[in-house]
Amino acid sequence: MKKQWVASALIFSFAGIASAQSSVTIYGIVDAGITYRSNERTGSPGAYTGHSNFSVTSGNQSGSRWGLKGKEDLGGGWNALFQLEDGFDVTNGKILQNGGLFGRQAFVGIGSTQYGTITLGRQYTSLNDFLAPVSPIAYIGGFGAHPGDIDDLDQTARVNNSIKYMSASYSGFTFGALYGFGGQPGSLKQQNTWSVGAGYGNGPLNISVGYERSDNSKSGPKDTTLGKWNGSDDGLFNSSINEGYASAQSQQIVEAGVTYDFGSALVGLNYSNVQYRSGAESLFNGIATFNIAGVFAQWKIRPNIRVFGGYSYTRGGEVDGIEDRAQYHNVTIGAMYNLTKRSVIYVLSGYQHASGGTLDALGNPVPATASVSDKGNGHSSATQSQVIVSFGIRHQF
């Protein structure tokens, strides 16, 4: 109740500012649909069972959210800016991101049309900023995520206590960097996150690359969840794809993506390399590696009708004596019909087949199982195959 009162007060306060200065905007997305998931796992590690599940779900194509963003002209091409964004589940009204009022984004900064922007707060990484726009996520939302969103293309993770720089555009070339302070006395490295990214856009062609590294620096055997980097509980280990590596000492992600727009059709390619390095307290030994390659295309059948198709292949590396490497074949198909510029109805579907071996959340060798989409849409399967289908509506304001 207290959070609701705070939110209401903020809305009315900023609405007044917007009226007086025209510098603050209230925006949002409400997305809900009926979803079917096959073989959804229940139970605990070592004793999972699978069941089909029909339910009303939130954020199928785009996470439901509302936010406030503003900018004030300081003169000379400089401006002050801020953004506050809250995620919520439209099916029950609950705040997401573990109850953080502005858990999706919360930052303030200063920018220049010539020199770029510096922001401070809870933010997406530079890898997210550059790679998400040239990935399936930009066209079909979370259903386009690679298995379990293992490479964070769907912006699952945010970084608290961070400072970020984003350049201005120089003849189509942009670049940026982020550093998230771990907040550990006596160390700048412990539990920190840093990332860099760059992109080039010229007409129909867009190319981006990015790098991200996070350090867990565990303090004991119970400190085994990378999802709590920098105080964040978002985590990237909410699926059967990589839950066996949540005890890693560090994680790094390297990604590249390209899209080309032909007008009525757009095609794209993505490649990601994800590595988890073990430490003294880890539940695995050595370096666990995943390589992901994907291709996708979107066609505009009519100005208000789009269809999408994508495929990705994920291959895990050898770890802890597992020679039969985990493999995941993932297919995504969708169709979107724009009722208006702000309202869309959609049908989204994903199929995944897994093979080989991996580790479970307890670090035990197990057969690999499927996990379609990101953690918002997906729930890991108890078997090697899984299908998810969602029919819904999305409204932007």
VOKOLVEX-329774 format. One record per residue (C-alpha): residue number from 1; x negated, y negated, z negated. Coordinates in Angstrom, 2 decimals. Layout:
{resi=NUM; xx=X; yy=Y; zz=Z}
...
This chain:
{resi=1; xx=0.00; yy=0.00; zz=0.00}
{resi=2; xx=-2.84; yy=-2.38; zz=-0.85}
{resi=3; xx=-4.39; yy=-1.85; zz=2.60}
{resi=4; xx=-1.03; yy=-2.58; zz=4.25}
{resi=5; xx=-0.76; yy=-5.89; zz=2.38}
{resi=6; xx=-4.31; yy=-6.83; zz=3.37}
{resi=7; xx=-3.62; yy=-5.94; zz=7.02}
{resi=8; xx=-0.41; yy=-8.00; zz=7.03}
{resi=9; xx=-2.16; yy=-11.00; zz=5.51}
{resi=10; xx=-4.95; yy=-10.81; zz=8.08}
{resi=11; xx=-2.50; yy=-10.62; zz=10.98}
{resi=12; xx=-0.57; yy=-13.70; zz=9.89}
{resi=13; xx=-3.73; yy=-15.63; zz=9.07}
{resi=14; xx=-5.40; yy=-14.94; zz=12.40}
{resi=15; xx=-2.17; yy=-15.51; zz=14.27}
{resi=16; xx=-2.17; yy=-19.02; zz=12.85}
{resi=17; xx=-5.75; yy=-19.58; zz=13.97}
{resi=18; xx=-4.93; yy=-18.28; zz=17.45}
{resi=19; xx=-2.05; yy=-20.72; zz=17.71}
{resi=20; xx=-4.22; yy=-23.65; zz=16.68}
{resi=21; xx=-7.41; yy=-22.84; zz=18.61}
{resi=22; xx=-6.45; yy=-20.13; zz=21.15}
{resi=23; xx=-9.58; yy=-18.24; zz=20.07}
{resi=24; xx=-8.22; yy=-15.04; zz=18.48}
{resi=25; xx=-6.43; yy=-12.16; zz=20.21}
{resi=26; xx=-4.38; yy=-9.34; zz=18.70}
{resi=27; xx=-4.56; yy=-6.22; zz=20.87}
{resi=28; xx=-3.96; yy=-2.49; zz=20.68}
{resi=29; xx=-3.05; yy=0.87; zz=22.19}
{resi=30; xx=-0.29; yy=3.25; zz=21.10}
{resi=31; xx=-0.68; yy=6.73; zz=22.61}
{resi=32; xx=1.39; yy=9.82; zz=21.77}
{resi=33; xx=2.42; yy=13.03; zz=23.47}
{resi=34; xx=3.43; yy=16.67; zz=23.13}
{resi=35; xx=0.41; yy=18.97; zz=23.16}
{resi=36; xx=-0.12; yy=22.72; zz=23.52}
{resi=37; xx=-3.34; yy=24.36; zz=22.34}
{resi=38; xx=-4.12; yy=28.06; zz=22.79}
{resi=39; xx=-6.11; yy=30.20; zz=20.36}
{resi=40; xx=-6.45; yy=27.40; zz=17.80}
{resi=41; xx=-8.54; yy=28.78; zz=14.98}
{resi=42; xx=-7.43; yy=28.90; zz=11.36}
{resi=43; xx=-9.07; yy=30.34; zz=8.28}
{resi=44; xx=-12.72; yy=30.10; zz=7.22}
{resi=45; xx=-16.08; yy=31.05; zz=8.79}
{resi=46; xx=-16.35; yy=34.78; zz=9.25}
{resi=47; xx=-12.58; yy=35.26; zz=9.05}
{resi=48; xx=-11.08; yy=33.03; zz=11.74}
{resi=49; xx=-7.82; yy=33.93; zz=13.44}
{resi=50; xx=-6.31; yy=32.28; zz=16.54}
{resi=51; xx=-2.78; yy=30.99; zz=17.11}
{resi=52; xx=-1.02; yy=28.93; zz=19.78}
{resi=53; xx=0.13; yy=25.51; zz=18.62}
{resi=54; xx=2.75; yy=23.03; zz=19.93}
{resi=55; xx=2.78; yy=19.60; zz=18.25}
{resi=56; xx=3.28; yy=15.86; zz=18.71}
{resi=57; xx=-0.18; yy=14.34; zz=18.85}
{resi=58; xx=-1.68; yy=10.84; zz=18.80}
{resi=59; xx=-4.45; yy=9.41; zz=20.96}
{resi=60; xx=-4.48; yy=12.00; zz=23.73}
{resi=61; xx=-5.78; yy=9.75; zz=26.50}
{resi=62; xx=-6.87; yy=6.81; zz=24.35}
{resi=63; xx=-7.20; yy=6.63; zz=20.60}
{resi=64; xx=-4.29; yy=4.68; zz=19.05}
{resi=65; xx=-5.57; yy=1.41; zz=17.59}
{resi=66; xx=-4.94; yy=-2.23; zz=16.85}
{resi=67; xx=-7.47; yy=-4.97; zz=16.49}
{resi=68; xx=-8.43; yy=-8.61; zz=16.32}
{resi=69; xx=-11.14; yy=-10.27; zz=18.36}
{resi=70; xx=-12.13; yy=-13.88; zz=18.69}
{resi=71; xx=-14.64; yy=-16.28; zz=20.11}
{resi=72; xx=-15.49; yy=-19.90; zz=19.39}
{resi=73; xx=-17.33; yy=-22.13; zz=21.84}
{resi=74; xx=-20.40; yy=-23.65; zz=20.18}
{resi=75; xx=-21.48; yy=-25.63; zz=23.26}
{resi=76; xx=-24.44; yy=-25.18; zz=25.56}
{resi=77; xx=-23.26; yy=-21.72; zz=26.63}
{resi=78; xx=-23.35; yy=-20.40; zz=23.05}
{resi=79; xx=-20.43; yy=-18.91; zz=21.14}
{resi=80; xx=-19.63; yy=-17.25; zz=17.82}
{resi=81; xx=-17.62; yy=-14.03; zz=18.02}
{resi=82; xx=-16.13; yy=-11.20; zz=15.98}
{resi=83; xx=-14.11; yy=-8.00; zz=16.42}
{resi=84; xx=-12.16; yy=-5.92; zz=13.89}
{resi=85; xx=-10.53; yy=-2.68; zz=15.07}
{resi=86; xx=-8.49; yy=-0.10; zz=13.19}
{resi=87; xx=-7.64; yy=3.41; zz=14.37}
{resi=88; xx=-4.40; yy=5.12; zz=13.34}
{resi=89; xx=-2.37; yy=8.27; zz=13.94}
{resi=90; xx=0.94; yy=7.25; zz=15.51}
{resi=91; xx=2.59; yy=10.54; zz=14.47}
{resi=92; xx=2.36; yy=9.74; zz=10.76}
{resi=93; xx=1.05; yy=6.17; zz=10.49}
{resi=94; xx=-2.15; yy=7.17; zz=8.71}
{resi=95; xx=-5.35; yy=5.17; zz=9.09}
{resi=96; xx=-8.11; yy=7.19; zz=10.74}
{resi=97; xx=-11.90; yy=7.08; zz=10.34}
{resi=98; xx=-11.51; yy=8.33; zz=6.77}
{resi=99; xx=-9.20; yy=5.51; zz=5.75}
{resi=100; xx=-11.43; yy=2.59; zz=6.71}
{resi=101; xx=-9.20; yy=-0.39; zz=7.48}
{resi=102; xx=-11.39; yy=-1.39; zz=10.42}
{resi=103; xx=-13.09; yy=1.97; zz=10.86}
{resi=104; xx=-13.37; yy=1.88; zz=14.64}
{resi=105; xx=-15.32; yy=-1.39; zz=14.83}
{resi=106; xx=-16.12; yy=-4.32; zz=12.56}
{resi=107; xx=-18.78; yy=-6.83; zz=13.56}
{resi=108; xx=-19.63; yy=-10.53; zz=13.85}
{resi=109; xx=-22.28; yy=-12.23; zz=15.91}
{resi=110; xx=-23.48; yy=-14.96; zz=18.21}
{resi=111; xx=-23.82; yy=-14.90; zz=21.98}
{resi=112; xx=-25.12; yy=-16.82; zz=24.96}
{resi=113; xx=-24.13; yy=-16.63; zz=28.60}
{resi=114; xx=-27.84; yy=-16.82; zz=29.44}
{resi=115; xx=-29.58; yy=-14.81; zz=26.71}
{resi=116; xx=-27.05; yy=-12.18; zz=25.62}
{resi=117; xx=-25.36; yy=-11.30; zz=22.33}
{resi=118; xx=-26.51; yy=-10.23; zz=18.84}
{resi=119; xx=-23.94; yy=-8.63; zz=16.51}
{resi=120; xx=-24.00; yy=-7.24; zz=12.96}
{resi=121; xx=-21.69; yy=-4.66; zz=11.37}
{resi=122; xx=-20.14; yy=-1.26; zz=12.20}
{resi=123; xx=-20.61; yy=-0.67; zz=15.91}
{resi=124; xx=-20.96; yy=1.80; zz=18.76}
{resi=125; xx=-24.50; yy=2.64; zz=19.81}
{resi=126; xx=-26.14; yy=1.25; zz=22.93}
{resi=127; xx=-26.00; yy=4.76; zz=24.42}
{resi=128; xx=-22.20; yy=4.63; zz=24.06}
{resi=129; xx=-21.99; yy=1.14; zz=25.54}
{resi=130; xx=-23.80; yy=2.09; zz=28.74}
{resi=131; xx=-22.85; yy=5.74; zz=29.31}
{resi=132; xx=-19.13; yy=5.79; zz=28.45}
{resi=133; xx=-18.21; yy=3.48; zz=31.40}
{resi=134; xx=-19.85; yy=5.88; zz=33.91}
{resi=135; xx=-18.43; yy=9.05; zz=32.36}
{resi=136; xx=-15.07; yy=10.89; zz=32.64}
{resi=137; xx=-14.02; yy=9.13; zz=29.42}
{resi=138; xx=-13.50; yy=5.87; zz=31.30}
{resi=139; xx=-10.90; yy=7.48; zz=33.58}
{resi=140; xx=-9.13; yy=10.19; zz=31.58}
{resi=141; xx=-10.03; yy=9.46; zz=27.96}
{resi=142; xx=-10.92; yy=12.09; zz=25.36}
{resi=143; xx=-9.85; yy=14.99; zz=27.58}
{resi=144; xx=-12.90; yy=14.20; zz=29.71}
{resi=145; xx=-15.32; yy=14.79; zz=26.84}
{resi=146; xx=-17.91; yy=17.49; zz=27.24}
{resi=147; xx=-17.41; yy=20.53; zz=24.95}
{resi=148; xx=-16.78; yy=19.31; zz=21.41}
{resi=149; xx=-18.05; yy=15.86; zz=22.50}
{resi=150; xx=-21.49; yy=17.25; zz=21.73}
{resi=151; xx=-23.25; yy=14.36; zz=23.51}
{resi=152; xx=-21.00; yy=11.64; zz=22.03}
{resi=153; xx=-19.76; yy=10.42; zz=25.44}
{resi=154; xx=-16.35; yy=9.83; zz=23.85}
{resi=155; xx=-17.81; yy=7.47; zz=21.25}
{resi=156; xx=-17.02; yy=9.75; zz=18.32}
{resi=157; xx=-19.72; yy=8.21; zz=16.12}
{resi=158; xx=-20.14; yy=4.65; zz=14.92}
{resi=159; xx=-23.11; yy=3.21; zz=13.05}
{resi=160; xx=-22.73; yy=1.23; zz=9.83}
{resi=161; xx=-25.17; yy=-1.46; zz=8.70}
{resi=162; xx=-26.34; yy=-2.02; zz=12.25}
{resi=163; xx=-27.73; yy=-4.85; zz=14.35}
{resi=164; xx=-27.21; yy=-4.72; zz=18.11}
{resi=165; xx=-28.42; yy=-6.73; zz=21.09}
{resi=166; xx=-26.69; yy=-6.74; zz=24.49}
{resi=167; xx=-28.29; yy=-8.72; zz=27.30}
{resi=168; xx=-26.57; yy=-10.95; zz=29.80}
{resi=169; xx=-26.30; yy=-9.65; zz=33.36}
{resi=170; xx=-29.34; yy=-10.36; zz=35.51}
{resi=171; xx=-28.36; yy=-9.69; zz=39.14}
{resi=172; xx=-26.34; yy=-6.68; zz=37.97}
{resi=173; xx=-28.95; yy=-5.34; zz=35.53}
{resi=174; xx=-28.15; yy=-5.19; zz=31.80}
{resi=175; xx=-29.88; yy=-3.64; zz=28.80}
{resi=176; xx=-29.41; yy=-3.36; zz=25.05}
{resi=177; xx=-30.58; yy=-1.82; zz=21.78}
{resi=178; xx=-29.18; yy=-0.99; zz=18.34}
{resi=179; xx=-30.76; yy=-0.28; zz=14.96}
{resi=180; xx=-28.79; yy=1.07; zz=12.02}
{resi=181; xx=-30.40; yy=0.59; zz=8.61}
{resi=182; xx=-30.25; yy=3.69; zz=6.45}
{resi=183; xx=-29.94; yy=1.62; zz=3.29}
{resi=184; xx=-32.44; yy=3.82; zz=1.42}
{resi=185; xx=-34.69; yy=1.91; zz=-1.05}
{resi=186; xx=-38.34; yy=2.07; zz=-0.06}
{resi=187; xx=-37.77; yy=3.43; zz=3.46}
{resi=188; xx=-36.70; yy=2.00; zz=6.80}
{resi=189; xx=-36.58; yy=5.45; zz=8.39}
{resi=190; xx=-34.44; yy=7.50; zz=6.02}
{resi=191; xx=-30.94; yy=8.02; zz=7.44}
{resi=192; xx=-31.44; yy=5.41; zz=10.15}
{resi=193; xx=-30.10; yy=5.41; zz=13.71}
{resi=194; xx=-31.47; yy=3.63; zz=16.74}
{resi=195; xx=-30.59; yy=3.62; zz=20.41}
{resi=196; xx=-31.38; yy=1.88; zz=23.68}
{resi=197; xx=-29.58; yy=1.71; zz=27.00}
{resi=198; xx=-29.69; yy=0.08; zz=30.41}
{resi=199; xx=-27.43; yy=-0.14; zz=33.41}
{resi=200; xx=-27.22; yy=-1.49; zz=36.94}
{resi=201; xx=-24.06; yy=-2.34; zz=38.81}
{resi=202; xx=-23.94; yy=-3.50; zz=42.42}
{resi=203; xx=-20.59; yy=-3.35; zz=44.21}
{resi=204; xx=-19.28; yy=0.23; zz=44.19}
{resi=205; xx=-22.43; yy=1.69; zz=42.59}
{resi=206; xx=-23.02; yy=1.90; zz=38.83}
{resi=207; xx=-25.98; yy=3.63; zz=37.16}
{resi=208; xx=-26.75; yy=3.90; zz=33.43}
{resi=209; xx=-29.25; yy=5.62; zz=31.13}
{resi=210; xx=-29.43; yy=5.78; zz=27.35}
{resi=211; xx=-31.27; yy=7.25; zz=24.36}
{resi=212; xx=-30.18; yy=7.72; zz=20.76}
{resi=213; xx=-31.95; yy=9.15; zz=17.70}
{resi=214; xx=-30.63; yy=9.60; zz=14.17}
{resi=215; xx=-32.59; yy=10.70; zz=11.12}
{resi=216; xx=-30.89; yy=12.65; zz=8.34}
{resi=217; xx=-33.80; yy=12.74; zz=5.83}
{resi=218; xx=-31.99; yy=15.08; zz=3.48}
{resi=219; xx=-32.65; yy=14.75; zz=-0.24}
{resi=220; xx=-31.65; yy=18.30; zz=-1.17}
{resi=221; xx=-29.95; yy=21.53; zz=-0.06}
{resi=222; xx=-26.47; yy=20.03; zz=-0.47}
{resi=223; xx=-27.27; yy=17.07; zz=1.75}
{resi=224; xx=-26.68; yy=18.88; zz=5.04}
{resi=225; xx=-24.21; yy=16.80; zz=7.01}
{resi=226; xx=-25.52; yy=14.49; zz=9.73}
{resi=227; xx=-21.98; yy=13.13; zz=9.97}
{resi=228; xx=-22.71; yy=10.94; zz=6.96}
{resi=229; xx=-25.49; yy=8.93; zz=8.61}
{resi=230; xx=-25.41; yy=5.35; zz=7.43}
{resi=231; xx=-22.36; yy=6.03; zz=5.26}
{resi=232; xx=-20.28; yy=7.16; zz=8.24}
{resi=233; xx=-18.00; yy=10.17; zz=7.91}
{resi=234; xx=-17.11; yy=10.34; zz=11.61}
{resi=235; xx=-19.60; yy=13.04; zz=12.40}
{resi=236; xx=-20.27; yy=14.98; zz=15.57}
{resi=237; xx=-19.96; yy=18.43; zz=14.01}
{resi=238; xx=-16.23; yy=19.02; zz=13.99}
{resi=239; xx=-16.19; yy=21.83; zz=16.56}
{resi=240; xx=-17.55; yy=25.32; zz=17.05}
{resi=241; xx=-19.98; yy=24.02; zz=19.69}
{resi=242; xx=-22.54; yy=22.53; zz=17.31}
{resi=243; xx=-21.27; yy=22.94; zz=13.73}
{resi=244; xx=-24.15; yy=25.34; zz=13.09}
{resi=245; xx=-26.62; yy=22.48; zz=13.49}
{resi=246; xx=-25.09; yy=19.95; zz=11.09}
{resi=247; xx=-27.96; yy=20.61; zz=8.70}
{resi=248; xx=-30.53; yy=19.32; zz=11.20}
{resi=249; xx=-33.23; yy=16.93; zz=10.04}
{resi=250; xx=-32.64; yy=14.75; zz=13.09}
{resi=251; xx=-30.70; yy=14.52; zz=16.32}
{resi=252; xx=-31.57; yy=12.90; zz=19.63}
{resi=253; xx=-29.48; yy=12.42; zz=22.76}
{resi=254; xx=-30.71; yy=11.47; zz=26.24}
{resi=255; xx=-28.08; yy=10.70; zz=28.89}
{resi=256; xx=-27.78; yy=9.46; zz=32.44}
{resi=257; xx=-24.73; yy=8.77; zz=34.57}
{resi=258; xx=-23.74; yy=7.37; zz=37.94}
{resi=259; xx=-20.45; yy=6.53; zz=39.66}
{resi=260; xx=-19.64; yy=5.44; zz=43.19}
{resi=261; xx=-16.29; yy=3.88; zz=44.08}
{resi=262; xx=-15.10; yy=4.47; zz=47.65}
{resi=263; xx=-11.90; yy=2.48; zz=47.08}
{resi=264; xx=-9.18; yy=5.11; zz=47.06}
{resi=265; xx=-11.55; yy=7.64; zz=45.44}
{resi=266; xx=-14.33; yy=7.51; zz=42.86}
{resi=267; xx=-16.94; yy=10.17; zz=42.09}
{resi=268; xx=-19.36; yy=10.51; zz=39.20}
{resi=269; xx=-22.22; yy=12.60; zz=37.85}
{resi=270; xx=-23.48; yy=12.97; zz=34.27}
{resi=271; xx=-26.40; yy=14.69; zz=32.58}
{resi=272; xx=-27.12; yy=14.96; zz=28.85}
{resi=273; xx=-29.82; yy=16.56; zz=26.74}
{resi=274; xx=-29.08; yy=17.01; zz=23.02}
{resi=275; xx=-31.69; yy=18.20; zz=20.50}
{resi=276; xx=-31.41; yy=19.09; zz=16.81}
{resi=277; xx=-34.65; yy=19.44; zz=14.83}
{resi=278; xx=-34.69; yy=21.48; zz=11.65}
{resi=279; xx=-36.17; yy=20.48; zz=8.31}
{resi=280; xx=-36.95; yy=22.06; zz=4.94}
{resi=281; xx=-33.27; yy=22.18; zz=3.96}
{resi=282; xx=-31.82; yy=23.14; zz=7.35}
{resi=283; xx=-29.76; yy=26.28; zz=7.97}
{resi=284; xx=-31.70; yy=27.01; zz=11.18}
{resi=285; xx=-35.34; yy=26.90; zz=12.27}
{resi=286; xx=-37.06; yy=25.09; zz=15.11}
{resi=287; xx=-35.39; yy=22.97; zz=17.76}
{resi=288; xx=-31.88; yy=23.64; zz=19.07}
{resi=289; xx=-31.29; yy=22.21; zz=22.54}
{resi=290; xx=-28.18; yy=21.74; zz=24.66}
{resi=291; xx=-28.19; yy=20.66; zz=28.31}
{resi=292; xx=-24.95; yy=19.42; zz=29.86}
{resi=293; xx=-24.28; yy=18.59; zz=33.51}
{resi=294; xx=-20.96; yy=17.36; zz=34.83}
{resi=295; xx=-19.23; yy=16.12; zz=37.96}
{resi=296; xx=-15.86; yy=14.38; zz=38.26}
{resi=297; xx=-13.65; yy=12.54; zz=40.74}
{resi=298; xx=-10.56; yy=10.35; zz=40.66}
{resi=299; xx=-8.16; yy=9.71; zz=43.53}
{resi=300; xx=-5.60; yy=6.92; zz=43.84}
{resi=301; xx=-2.72; yy=8.56; zz=45.67}
{resi=302; xx=-0.76; yy=5.34; zz=45.37}
{resi=303; xx=-1.57; yy=2.08; zz=43.60}
{resi=304; xx=0.24; yy=3.35; zz=40.50}
{resi=305; xx=-0.60; yy=7.09; zz=40.71}
{resi=306; xx=-4.00; yy=8.60; zz=39.94}
{resi=307; xx=-5.18; yy=12.20; zz=39.76}
{resi=308; xx=-8.41; yy=13.37; zz=38.15}
{resi=309; xx=-10.57; yy=16.48; zz=38.28}
{resi=310; xx=-13.80; yy=17.31; zz=36.47}
{resi=311; xx=-16.16; yy=20.17; zz=35.68}
{resi=312; xx=-19.07; yy=20.47; zz=33.25}
{resi=313; xx=-21.55; yy=23.20; zz=32.39}
{resi=314; xx=-23.24; yy=23.35; zz=28.98}
{resi=315; xx=-26.13; yy=25.66; zz=28.12}
{resi=316; xx=-27.66; yy=26.07; zz=24.68}
{resi=317; xx=-31.29; yy=26.86; zz=23.95}
{resi=318; xx=-32.79; yy=29.75; zz=22.03}
{resi=319; xx=-32.77; yy=29.35; zz=18.25}
{resi=320; xx=-33.09; yy=31.66; zz=15.26}
{resi=321; xx=-33.65; yy=34.67; zz=17.52}
{resi=322; xx=-30.48; yy=34.20; zz=19.58}
{resi=323; xx=-31.70; yy=35.16; zz=23.03}
{resi=324; xx=-28.25; yy=35.28; zz=24.66}
{resi=325; xx=-27.86; yy=31.52; zz=24.95}
{resi=326; xx=-24.45; yy=29.91; zz=24.49}
{resi=327; xx=-22.81; yy=28.77; zz=27.73}
{resi=328; xx=-19.65; yy=26.74; zz=28.25}
{resi=329; xx=-17.74; yy=26.20; zz=31.51}
{resi=330; xx=-15.25; yy=23.35; zz=31.17}
{resi=331; xx=-12.57; yy=22.20; zz=33.68}
{resi=332; xx=-10.35; yy=19.12; zz=33.26}
{resi=333; xx=-7.36; yy=18.10; zz=35.42}
{resi=334; xx=-5.01; yy=15.17; zz=34.89}
{resi=335; xx=-2.47; yy=12.87; zz=36.50}
{resi=336; xx=-1.49; yy=9.33; zz=35.42}
{resi=337; xx=1.54; yy=7.31; zz=36.55}
{resi=338; xx=1.61; yy=3.58; zz=35.76}
{resi=339; xx=5.14; yy=2.52; zz=34.86}
{resi=340; xx=3.81; yy=-1.03; zz=34.49}
{resi=341; xx=0.38; yy=-2.59; zz=34.04}
{resi=342; xx=0.55; yy=-1.78; zz=30.33}
{resi=343; xx=2.51; yy=1.50; zz=30.17}
{resi=344; xx=1.36; yy=4.85; zz=31.55}
{resi=345; xx=2.76; yy=8.36; zz=31.42}
{resi=346; xx=0.28; yy=11.21; zz=31.82}
{resi=347; xx=-0.26; yy=14.94; zz=32.05}
{resi=348; xx=-3.71; yy=16.08; zz=30.90}
{resi=349; xx=-5.11; yy=19.59; zz=30.78}
{resi=350; xx=-8.39; yy=21.26; zz=29.94}
{resi=351; xx=-9.74; yy=24.81; zz=30.15}
{resi=352; xx=-12.97; yy=26.13; zz=28.70}
{resi=353; xx=-14.71; yy=29.51; zz=28.64}
{resi=354; xx=-17.65; yy=30.28; zz=26.35}
{resi=355; xx=-20.17; yy=33.11; zz=26.37}
{resi=356; xx=-23.41; yy=34.02; zz=24.62}
{resi=357; xx=-24.27; yy=33.41; zz=20.98}
{resi=358; xx=-24.55; yy=30.47; zz=18.59}
{resi=359; xx=-24.48; yy=29.66; zz=14.86}
{resi=360; xx=-21.42; yy=29.08; zz=12.67}
{resi=361; xx=-21.07; yy=26.40; zz=9.99}
{resi=362; xx=-22.88; yy=28.66; zz=7.50}
{resi=363; xx=-25.84; yy=29.17; zz=9.82}
{resi=364; xx=-24.92; yy=32.76; zz=10.73}
{resi=365; xx=-25.31; yy=34.09; zz=14.32}
{resi=366; xx=-21.88; yy=34.49; zz=15.93}
{resi=367; xx=-20.41; yy=34.79; zz=19.45}
{resi=368; xx=-19.83; yy=31.37; zz=21.01}
{resi=369; xx=-16.21; yy=30.20; zz=21.08}
{resi=370; xx=-14.48; yy=27.48; zz=23.10}
{resi=371; xx=-13.65; yy=23.95; zz=21.93}
{resi=372; xx=-11.94; yy=21.82; zz=24.57}
{resi=373; xx=-12.15; yy=18.01; zz=24.42}
{resi=374; xx=-13.28; yy=15.87; zz=21.48}
{resi=375; xx=-12.36; yy=16.28; zz=17.83}
{resi=376; xx=-9.35; yy=13.97; zz=18.24}
{resi=377; xx=-7.61; yy=16.11; zz=20.87}
{resi=378; xx=-9.31; yy=19.42; zz=20.31}
{resi=379; xx=-9.29; yy=22.12; zz=17.66}
{resi=380; xx=-11.82; yy=24.89; zz=18.15}
{resi=381; xx=-10.67; yy=28.22; zz=19.48}
{resi=382; xx=-11.06; yy=31.53; zz=17.65}
{resi=383; xx=-11.93; yy=33.20; zz=20.97}
{resi=384; xx=-14.10; yy=32.59; zz=24.03}
{resi=385; xx=-11.36; yy=30.81; zz=26.01}
{resi=386; xx=-9.02; yy=27.90; zz=25.32}
{resi=387; xx=-6.41; yy=25.82; zz=27.14}
{resi=388; xx=-5.04; yy=22.43; zz=26.08}
{resi=389; xx=-2.17; yy=20.64; zz=27.88}
{resi=390; xx=-0.71; yy=17.29; zz=26.83}
{resi=391; xx=2.21; yy=15.27; zz=28.23}
{resi=392; xx=2.64; yy=11.78; zz=26.83}
{resi=393; xx=2.84; yy=8.00; zz=27.14}
{resi=394; xx=0.34; yy=5.24; zz=26.44}
{resi=395; xx=1.21; yy=1.59; zz=25.91}
{resi=396; xx=-1.28; yy=-1.27; zz=25.68}
{resi=397; xx=-0.59; yy=-4.65; zz=24.15}
